[in-house]
Amino acid sequence: MVSVSSSRVSARTTYILLFLPALAMLALALYPFVQGVMTAFADRKLYYTSSEFVGFQNFIELFSDDEFRDSILRTLAFTAGVILVQIPLGLGIALLLVRQNWLQPLLRNTLVLPLLIPPVVAGLMWKTMMQPQSGILNWLLSKVGILPQTWLSHVDTALLSVILIDTWVFTPFAALILLAGLQSIPTELEEAAQVDGAGAFLIFRAIQLPWIVPFIVLVALFRVTDSLKSFELFYATTRGGPLNATRTMHIMAYEEAFRWSSVGKAMAAVFVLWLMSYFMSMFLMSKWQRRSGVGDETGQAS
């Protein structure tokens, strides 16, 4: 009895010792979040420590501002553009890499190079290449008879140019996850389809694509959350210009805090952005669980 009770005490002590650091980490993570939410409901200035509770006044002022509503649309447009471009492009790259050939190791190693470059550095690099007069991109276009483009310096092309830069940086991420999904397909399925006379397109449509749907949803989950809170690329390339064409919610929150010293309104904008990211993430997470069968396995286990 003594040994059994002592082992229980030892197990409980171990549990407490392991639980306390996790609880401390949770508290450290929640404290800034709670402080930010409280600031969103207060009239807080950047250079003053005192603040006054104003309820939903910050949110009312934000949604009364046409520019804030436009920034929501720009943020959603940027996110939609990133998803619609990067997932098909990443899938195409993954389909090329899944085939065994002598270039495969080289392509896999070079594919991850954009991911190793910080977004700020990538933004400054592409900003230099996209200069209308001296940029190398317009020089290359001129060699094939295409007129120079305005890229980041025009209202109509600025947001598309940032989407292009983001695509160069993060498409390898989508390609690697989708490549893992393609490699997880049992070879017996594809071999049986080939024996039955199925071509490459039919194998892709009937076997590969349905199999990697959970991986596509997973890529969408990561890229949606990353794109909604994207700040580095915009600030390094356009800083919200020209004429607010790329003034997303994060850029607007930054300007409210550090240009107009209105920390309360800045945190209100960030809180709205967090709500958008949270609900989109929950929606995609439920889709991923349904497609991957995680929820079904959990229900069967319980």
Summary of the structure (lengths in Angstrom):
residues: 302
radius of gyration: 24.8
end to end distance: 32.4
largest distance: 88.9
contacts: 886
relative contact order: 0.13
helix: 76%
strand: 3%
